[in-house]
């Protein structure tokens, strides 16, 4: 994609880790600050932008293309909180085709419709499923669509495993013009060891943590209202966390090419942390210190 209008940022994460919630709150914070924002959901579940739109139904790009020969922007978009333009790429018919096909179709259609030249966004956020970084899901980082990618993870091993896989994709594509990594977003931080564990993972992979989002009842409550925390609890500390993160992501353009761990090293690293957490929980103190 040449002559990009606005900053294009891809946010990846394992399914269920909170990447859509995080992305939507970042979009809401940027829009609240007066910026023009587009959020493109690139998850086949098509629920990326729900809490920006009060949970209202939004036809996906793929479904609309399947049902209509000619598609207009108003057929596949809706205006959400503070003017955020919401689009859902969608996925294939269950059991048929590639789950990443919606991303390719959405990108092609939005370029054909001259969306970015017309809307003139300050920021475009791509919310991408990161469980499997296949060719389809790698499109935002592979084809120069996104400037930078961020990874949302918790301290759970499978979330870190997915993050490490994304690092492999960035490591492969960044040298030839693909997106570089902006950093890691530590989400749902609650356990005493969570921050240290994620920090250590970032250090081992040559990356950095750009924000820590604590687990909060306000997130769950806001989602039940069909809203972001920014909208439902604007004066809360949790809303301030998202505002700070949004400002950092937009203004700080530092990036890197990560050094992912290979399979055995990742398993050994996880086992070491498993032992440390067990000893900590059991009250065993070693000379080298705790977590």
N, C-alpha and C positions, 0 to 999 in steps of 0.2 A: 504494500500500500504506500503510494508516494504522496508527498504534499499533505501530510496528515494535519487535520484541524483539531487542536486540543491535545491533551495528554491521554494516551491510550494505555490503560493499566489492566493487566490480567491478574485475577486473584484465584489461585488454585487451592484445593484442599480435599481431603478424603470425604466421601459422602457422610453426612451426619455430624461433621466436626464443627459446623457453625460458620462455614464460609459464606453462605448466602445471607445469614443474619449479619455477619461482619460487613460484607460488601454493601448491603442495603443501608446499614447505619453510617457507613462512610459516605455513600451517595447522599443520604439525608443531611449529613453534617455539611457537606460541600454545598448542597443546594440551599441550606439554611444560611450559609455565608454569602449567598447571592450569586453563586456560580451556576452556569448552565451544564447540566449533567445528563448523560445517557447511561443507563445500565442495561447490559445485554446478558440475559441468562443463557448460559451455554450448558445446561444440565438437562438431560432428557426428561427429568421429572417436571420441568417447566414451572417451578415454584420459586425461582430466584427472586422475583420482584413482588411477591405476594404482599409483604408487609409494607411496601411503599404504596400499595393500591387498596389497602383495606380488604385484601383478600378477594377482590373482584376477579372474575374470569377474564383471561386475555388469550385470544387465539394465537397459536404459535406460528412461526414462519413456515415450518414444514407442513403443518396441517392446512394452512391457508393455500400454500402452493399446490398441495394435493387436490384441494377442492375447487380452486379457481385458476383460470388461465392467466389472468392479469391481476397483479397485487399492488395495492396502493399502500403508502406508509400508514394511513389511518386504519387500514385493515389489520395491521399487525402491531400496533403500538398503542400505548395509553399514557396519559399524563398522571404521574403519581405525586407524592408529597413534595411541596414547594417547586413543582414543575419538572421533576425528574422524568425524563422520557424513558418508558419501560418497554422492553422488547424481550420476548422469549423465543429462542431458536427452536426449541422442541426436539423431538426424537423420532425414531422410526416406528412403524407399526410393530407392536410387540412380537418378537420372534423373527423379525425380518430386518435385514440391513444392518448398517453400522450405526452405533449410538452417537458417533461424532459427526454424522452426516448433516445434522441440523446446523452445526457451526459453519461448515462450508457453505450451505445454502443461505444462511443468514448473512454471512459476510458478502457473498456475491450479490444478493438482492439489495442490501443496504448501499453497496457501492453503485449499483445500477440506478437506485433511486436518489443518488447524490445526497444521502442523509446528512453526512457530516458537513458538506459545503452549505447545505440549506439551514441546518439547525445551529451550526457554528458552536459546538460544545467547548467548554473549558476542559472537561474531563469525560472520558468514556471508560466505563468499568466493565470488564468481561468477567463474569462469574462462572468459572469452569470447574467441572468435576475432575478431580485429580486422582481417583482410584487407579485408573488405567490410562497412562499417557500414550494412547494409540495415535495413529496418524491424524484422526479427526480431532481428538482433544488437544493435540499438539499444535493445531493450526494457529492459534493466537501468538504462540511463542516461536513457531517455526517460520512463518511466512512474513515476519516483520510487521504484523498487525499491531501488536502491543509493543510499547517502548520498554516496559519493565514488567516483571512478574513478581508477585508476592505469594507466599505459601502460608496458609492458615493451618496450624497444628495444635494438638494438645500434647500432654506428656504420655499419651497412650502409644504403645509400640506400633500398632498398625497405622496410626496417623503419621508417625515419624517415618515408617517404612514407605508410605505413599509420598511423603515429602522428599525422601531420598531418591525415589524413582523420578520425581519431577526434576530434581537436581541433575540426574543423568541426562534428561532430555535437554535441559538448558545447556549443560556442558557440551552436548553434541551440536546444537544449533547456533548458539551464541557466536562462536568464532566466524560463522559464515553470514552474519547479519541478523540472526534471530534475537529475541529479547534476552536481556540479562536479568539476573535476580536482584530485586530491590531489597529483599530481606524476608525474614520469618516473622509471622504474627502469632504470638503465643496466646491461644484462646482457652477459655474455661479454666483458668488457673485457680486451683483450690488447694490441692495437696501441698504440704510443706516443702516437698522435694521438687515440685513441678518446675519452678523457675530455674533451679540449678540444673535439672536434667535437660531442659530445652536449651539453656545457655551452653551446656557442654556439647550437645548435638550440633549447635550452630558453630561452635569453635572447631569441632572435629571436621566439619565439612567446609570450613573457610567462609562461613556466612555470618550473618548478624541478626539479632532479634530487634525488630523496630517497634514493637509494642507488646504490652502484656494486658490482656483483657481478663479481668477476674470473673469467675462464675458468679452470676447474680440472679436473684429471683426476678429482678426488674426485666431481664431479657425474656424469660418465660412468660411473664405477665403481659408484656407488650405484644408478644407474638399472639397470645390469645385474643388480644384486642384487634389483631390484624394491623399492627403498627410497629414502627421502629421505636427504639428507646428514645431517640432524639425527639420523636413526635409525642410519645406517650408520657415520658418522664423527662422533659427538657431540663429541669433543674437538678437532676440526679448526678451523683458522682460517676455513674456508669455512662451517662450521656457525655460527660466531660472526657472520659477515656476515649470514646469514639471520636469526639471532635479533635482531640490532640493527635490521634492516629491519622485521621483524615488530613489534617494540616501537614503532618510529617510526610505522608505519602505523596501529597501533591507538590510540596516545595522542595523536598530533598531528593535529588536526582542521582545520588550515589548508587552504584550497582556493582555487581561482581559476577564472575563465572564460578559457581560452586564446585567443590571437589567431593563428589558423592563417595560414600563408603561402599566397598565391595560387599558381597553377600556375607562371607565369613567375618569380616571386620564389624559389620553392622550387628550380627548376632552376638559376637563376643562383647561388643560395647553394651548391648542390651543386657547380656547376662551379668556383666560387672555392675550395672545399675540395679539389676534385680537383687544381687547380693547386698549392695549398699542399703537399699530400701528395707530389705528384710532385717538387716542388723540394726538399722535405725529404729524400726518398729518394735524390735525385740529389746531395745535398750542396750545393745552391745556397743561400747565405745572403744574405738581403736586409736592408736597413737597418731595416725594420719588425719584424724578428725572425722566429723560426721558429714552429713549432706549439706 
